Amino acid sequence: MKKSERLNDMIRYLNGREFFNLSDLMDKYNISKSTALRDISSLEELGMPIFAEHGRHGRYGILKNRLLSPIIFTMDEVYALYFAMLTLEAYQSTPFHLSVNQLNEKFENCLSKEQIKQIHNMKKVLQFEMYPHHHVSRFLDKILKSILNESSCKIQYAKNNQEKSYQVQFFKISAKFGQWYAAGIELKTNQHRVFRCDRITFIEEDIESRFSIDELVSRSLEIYRSENSIDFEVEILEQAKDIFYKEHYPTMKIESGDKTVIKGFYNPGEEEFLADYFMRYGHDVMSVKPESLKQMIQDRVGNLLNHYQKI
């Protein structure tokens, strides 16, 4: 634990105590006597009202004017914040240097005993469906920093047992089903790309920058769409709209009226990905345009049937 994190935790730990001994800090944080003494001096410099009682049974005390003001939450706010923290548990990595357990501990330090009891009871009866991944994205913080600095990055990216180098200016980090993705412009080709963050094996921030964040975000779809892009229309039954709302992509939209139609475009080379996506709709698909996409879906279904006939 870094010193800044340790001091932050000490403030919360000592804030509810009237007296403490040096050994309390040494045992809790597994630090030496000299480190504990330096930490107490640092806390005093931060303004914590600590005083020392000397003598055979010497100890430290904290004046009644507590450093931290109590934070009052309503139960609705408690539940909302708790569920917000639950979403973090679905991710093996986050762009922030924090532990969900430490965050939860800090949160509960701001609650009354009755509120803590309520939230523990709630954990028994309410569940939050998550899709945790075990893929570690090591460079989320650096990607986020490069976006905020509007700078480019040199990255190494591993895919299909190959590793390639790219010069990228990222402009968006997104998360879906426990997995992190980073969208950016590959500066060599000026092409929009989406990288799975756990496959980035190395990153180095560069000072080179060609675009502002606002420009990249506003132009993202325009940049992504190639000159040879293909428009598609897939009619589905109205009951299948839930599948679309659970998962869809920026290159598609849904229109409802007399018919329910998913419209969008894809670039050459993305046919298999789109075919796999629409196979999820099963019998709820009523028509597919263009014919080439329909044929691709038929081929994928045929290959799947052959596979199951062989096993």
C-alpha positions as CSV (number, residue, x, y, z in Angstrom):
1,M,0.0,0.0,0.0
2,K,1.4,3.4,-1.0
3,K,1.9,6.0,1.8
4,S,-0.8,8.2,0.4
5,E,-3.3,5.3,0.5
6,R,-2.2,4.3,4.0
7,L,-2.6,7.8,5.3
8,N,-6.1,8.1,3.8
9,D,-7.1,4.8,5.4
10,M,-5.6,5.9,8.7
11,I,-7.7,9.0,8.8
12,R,-10.8,6.9,8.4
13,Y,-9.5,4.3,11.0
14,L,-8.6,6.9,13.6
15,N,-11.6,9.2,13.0
16,G,-13.8,7.0,15.1
17,R,-11.4,6.5,17.9
18,E,-10.7,8.7,20.9
19,F,-7.3,7.1,21.8
20,F,-4.8,4.8,20.0
21,N,-1.4,3.3,20.6
22,L,1.6,3.2,18.3
23,S,1.2,-0.6,18.2
24,D,-2.3,-0.2,16.8
25,L,-1.0,1.3,13.6
26,M,2.0,-1.0,13.4
27,D,-0.2,-4.1,13.6
28,K,-3.0,-2.9,11.3
29,Y,-0.7,-1.7,8.6
30,N,2.3,-4.0,9.1
31,I,4.7,-1.1,9.4
32,S,7.7,-0.4,11.6
33,K,7.7,1.9,14.7
34,S,9.7,4.5,12.8
35,T,7.2,4.4,9.9
36,A,4.3,4.7,12.3
37,L,5.9,7.8,13.9
38,R,6.4,9.4,10.5
39,D,2.8,8.6,9.5
40,I,1.6,10.3,12.7
41,S,3.6,13.4,11.9
42,S,2.2,13.4,8.3
43,L,-1.4,13.2,9.7
44,E,-0.7,16.2,12.0
45,E,0.6,18.1,9.0
46,L,-2.6,17.3,7.2
47,G,-4.5,18.9,10.1
48,M,-5.6,15.9,12.2
49,P,-5.9,17.1,15.8
50,I,-3.6,14.4,17.4
51,F,-2.0,14.9,20.9
52,A,0.3,12.7,22.9
53,E,-0.1,11.6,26.5
54,H,3.3,10.8,28.0
55,G,4.2,8.5,30.8
56,R,4.4,4.8,31.5
57,H,1.1,4.1,29.7
58,G,1.6,6.8,27.1
59,R,-0.8,6.9,24.2
60,Y,-2.2,9.2,21.5
61,G,-5.5,11.0,21.6
62,I,-7.7,12.8,19.1
63,L,-9.4,16.0,20.0
64,K,-13.2,15.9,19.9
65,N,-13.4,18.3,16.9
66,R,-13.2,15.4,14.4
67,L,-11.4,15.9,11.1
68,L,-14.1,14.2,9.0
69,S,-17.6,15.6,9.0
70,P,-20.3,12.9,9.0
71,I,-21.9,12.2,5.7
72,I,-25.6,11.5,5.8
73,F,-27.1,9.2,3.2
74,T,-30.8,8.3,2.7
75,M,-31.5,4.6,2.3
76,D,-32.3,5.1,-1.4
77,E,-28.9,6.8,-1.8
78,V,-27.2,3.9,0.1
79,Y,-28.8,1.3,-2.2
80,A,-28.0,3.3,-5.4
81,L,-24.3,3.7,-4.4
82,Y,-24.1,0.1,-3.4
83,F,-25.3,-1.1,-6.7
84,A,-23.0,1.2,-8.5
85,M,-20.1,-0.5,-6.6
86,L,-21.4,-3.9,-7.6
87,T,-20.9,-3.1,-11.2
88,L,-17.2,-2.8,-10.6
89,E,-17.0,-6.3,-9.3
90,A,-17.8,-7.5,-12.9
91,Y,-14.5,-6.2,-14.1
92,Q,-11.1,-7.8,-13.4
93,S,-9.5,-4.4,-14.2
94,T,-10.6,-0.8,-14.0
95,P,-9.0,2.5,-15.2
96,F,-8.8,3.5,-11.5
97,H,-6.3,2.4,-8.9
98,L,-8.7,1.1,-6.3
99,S,-9.9,-2.0,-4.6
100,V,-13.6,-2.7,-4.6
101,N,-13.3,-4.1,-1.1
102,Q,-11.5,-1.0,0.2
103,L,-14.1,1.2,-1.5
104,N,-16.9,-0.7,0.2
105,E,-15.1,-0.4,3.5
106,K,-14.8,3.3,3.1
107,F,-18.4,3.6,2.1
108,E,-19.6,1.6,5.1
109,N,-17.6,3.9,7.4
110,C,-19.9,6.7,6.3
111,L,-23.1,4.8,7.2
112,S,-24.9,4.3,10.5
113,K,-25.1,0.9,12.1
114,E,-28.8,0.6,11.0
115,Q,-27.9,1.4,7.4
116,I,-25.1,-1.2,7.4
117,K,-27.5,-3.7,8.8
118,Q,-30.0,-2.9,6.0
119,I,-27.4,-3.2,3.3
120,H,-26.2,-6.5,4.6
121,N,-29.8,-7.8,4.6
122,M,-30.3,-6.5,1.1
123,K,-27.3,-8.5,-0.1
124,K,-29.1,-11.7,0.9
125,V,-32.2,-11.0,-1.2
126,L,-31.1,-8.9,-4.2
127,Q,-28.7,-10.1,-6.9
128,F,-27.0,-8.2,-9.6
129,E,-26.4,-10.3,-12.8
130,M,-22.7,-10.0,-13.9
131,Y,-20.6,-11.5,-16.6
132,P,-17.1,-11.4,-15.0
133,H,-14.1,-11.9,-17.2
134,H,-10.7,-13.1,-16.0
135,H,-8.8,-11.1,-18.7
136,V,-6.6,-8.5,-17.1
137,S,-6.4,-5.1,-18.9
138,R,-3.2,-3.7,-17.5
139,F,-3.1,-0.4,-19.3
140,L,-6.6,1.1,-18.8
141,D,-5.2,4.0,-16.7
142,K,-2.6,4.9,-19.4
143,I,-5.2,4.7,-22.2
144,L,-7.5,7.0,-20.2
145,K,-4.6,9.4,-19.5
146,S,-3.7,9.6,-23.2
147,I,-7.3,10.4,-24.1
148,L,-7.5,13.2,-21.5
149,N,-4.1,14.5,-22.7
150,E,-5.2,14.2,-26.3
151,S,-2.0,12.4,-27.1
152,S,-1.2,9.3,-29.2
153,C,0.2,6.0,-28.1
154,K,2.5,3.4,-29.4
155,I,1.0,0.0,-28.6
156,Q,1.8,-3.7,-29.0
157,Y,-1.4,-5.7,-29.7
158,A,-1.6,-9.5,-29.6
159,K,-4.3,-11.3,-31.6
160,N,-4.4,-14.8,-33.2
161,N,-1.0,-15.7,-31.8
162,Q,0.5,-12.7,-33.6
163,E,1.7,-9.4,-32.1
164,K,1.6,-6.1,-34.1
165,S,2.6,-2.5,-33.5
166,Y,0.2,0.4,-33.9
167,Q,0.4,4.2,-33.5
168,V,-3.0,5.1,-32.1
169,Q,-4.8,8.1,-30.8
170,F,-7.5,6.7,-28.5
171,F,-10.7,8.7,-27.9
172,K,-13.1,6.3,-26.1
173,I,-13.0,3.5,-23.5
174,S,-16.1,1.3,-23.3
175,A,-17.1,-1.7,-21.3
176,K,-19.5,-4.5,-22.2
177,F,-20.2,-7.8,-20.3
178,G,-17.1,-7.4,-18.2
179,Q,-14.8,-6.7,-21.1
180,W,-13.0,-3.4,-21.8
181,Y,-12.6,-1.9,-25.3
182,A,-10.7,1.2,-26.5
183,A,-11.6,3.0,-29.7
184,G,-9.1,5.1,-31.6
185,I,-7.7,6.2,-34.9
186,E,-4.7,4.3,-36.3
187,L,-2.6,7.2,-37.4
188,K,-0.7,5.4,-40.1
189,T,-3.9,4.5,-42.1
190,N,-6.2,7.1,-40.6
191,Q,-8.7,4.2,-39.9
192,H,-11.0,3.8,-37.0
193,R,-10.2,0.8,-34.9
194,V,-11.5,-0.9,-31.7
195,F,-8.9,-2.7,-29.6
196,R,-9.7,-5.3,-26.9
197,C,-7.8,-3.8,-23.9
198,D,-6.6,-7.1,-22.4
199,R,-4.8,-7.8,-25.7
200,I,-2.6,-4.7,-25.4
201,T,0.7,-6.0,-24.2
202,F,2.7,-2.7,-24.2
203,I,1.8,1.0,-24.4
204,E,3.9,4.1,-24.5
205,E,2.3,7.6,-24.6
206,D,3.6,9.9,-27.3
207,I,3.3,13.7,-27.5
208,E,2.1,13.5,-31.1
209,S,-1.6,14.5,-31.5
210,R,-3.6,15.1,-34.6
211,F,-7.1,15.5,-33.3
212,S,-9.1,16.8,-30.3
213,I,-11.4,14.5,-28.3
214,D,-14.5,16.3,-29.5
215,E,-13.4,16.1,-33.1
216,L,-12.7,12.3,-32.9
217,V,-16.0,11.6,-31.1
218,S,-18.1,13.6,-33.6
219,R,-16.3,12.0,-36.5
220,S,-16.0,8.5,-35.2
221,L,-18.7,6.9,-37.3
222,E,-17.7,8.9,-40.4
223,I,-14.1,7.8,-40.0
224,Y,-15.1,4.2,-39.3
225,R,-17.2,3.9,-42.5
226,S,-15.1,3.0,-45.5
227,E,-15.8,3.9,-49.1
228,N,-16.8,0.3,-49.8
229,S,-19.2,0.0,-46.9
230,I,-22.4,-2.0,-47.4
231,D,-25.8,-1.0,-46.1
232,F,-28.0,-3.7,-44.6
233,E,-31.6,-4.1,-43.4
234,V,-32.8,-7.0,-41.3
235,E,-36.5,-7.2,-40.4
236,I,-37.2,-8.9,-37.1
237,L,-40.4,-9.7,-35.1
238,E,-41.3,-7.0,-32.6
239,Q,-40.8,-9.5,-29.7
240,A,-37.1,-9.7,-30.7
241,K,-36.4,-6.0,-29.9
242,D,-35.1,-7.0,-26.5
243,I,-32.2,-8.9,-28.1
244,F,-31.2,-5.7,-29.9
245,Y,-31.4,-3.5,-26.8
246,K,-29.3,-6.0,-24.8
247,E,-26.5,-5.8,-27.4
248,H,-26.0,-3.8,-30.5
249,Y,-23.3,-1.7,-32.1
250,P,-22.9,2.0,-33.1
251,T,-23.1,1.1,-36.8
252,M,-26.8,-0.1,-36.4
253,K,-30.1,1.3,-35.3
254,I,-33.6,0.0,-34.9
255,E,-36.8,1.4,-36.5
256,S,-40.3,0.4,-35.3
257,G,-43.5,1.0,-37.2
258,D,-45.5,-1.3,-39.3
259,K,-42.3,-3.4,-39.3
260,T,-39.4,-3.7,-36.9
261,V,-36.2,-3.2,-38.9
262,I,-32.5,-3.1,-37.9
263,K,-30.6,-0.9,-40.3
264,G,-26.9,-0.1,-40.5
265,F,-23.7,-0.7,-42.5
266,Y,-20.6,-2.9,-42.4
267,N,-17.3,-2.7,-44.0
268,P,-15.8,-5.5,-46.2
269,G,-14.3,-8.2,-44.1
270,E,-16.9,-7.8,-41.3
271,E,-19.6,-10.1,-42.9
272,E,-18.9,-13.1,-40.7
273,F,-19.1,-11.0,-37.5
274,L,-22.4,-9.5,-38.6
275,A,-23.7,-13.0,-39.7
276,D,-22.9,-14.4,-36.2
277,Y,-24.7,-11.4,-34.6
278,F,-27.9,-12.0,-36.5
279,M,-27.9,-15.7,-35.9
280,R,-28.8,-14.9,-32.3
281,Y,-32.2,-13.8,-33.5
282,G,-33.1,-17.3,-34.7
283,H,-36.6,-17.6,-36.0
284,D,-37.4,-14.0,-35.2
285,V,-35.6,-12.8,-38.4
286,M,-38.2,-12.2,-41.2
287,S,-36.0,-10.9,-44.1
288,V,-32.3,-10.0,-44.8
289,K,-30.8,-7.5,-47.2
290,P,-28.4,-7.6,-49.0
291,E,-28.5,-11.1,-50.4
292,S,-24.8,-11.5,-49.7
293,L,-25.4,-11.1,-46.0
294,K,-28.3,-13.6,-46.1
295,Q,-26.0,-16.1,-47.9
296,M,-23.3,-15.6,-45.3
297,I,-25.8,-16.4,-42.5
298,Q,-27.0,-19.5,-44.3
299,D,-23.4,-20.6,-44.7
300,R,-22.7,-20.1,-41.0
301,V,-25.9,-22.0,-40.1
302,G,-24.9,-24.8,-42.4
303,N,-21.4,-25.1,-40.9
304,L,-22.9,-25.2,-37.5
305,L,-25.4,-28.0,-38.5
306,N,-22.5,-30.0,-40.0
307,H,-20.5,-29.6,-36.8
308,Y,-23.3,-31.0,-34.7
309,Q,-24.0,-33.8,-37.1
310,K,-20.4,-35.0,-36.7
311,I,-20.1,-34.9,-32.9
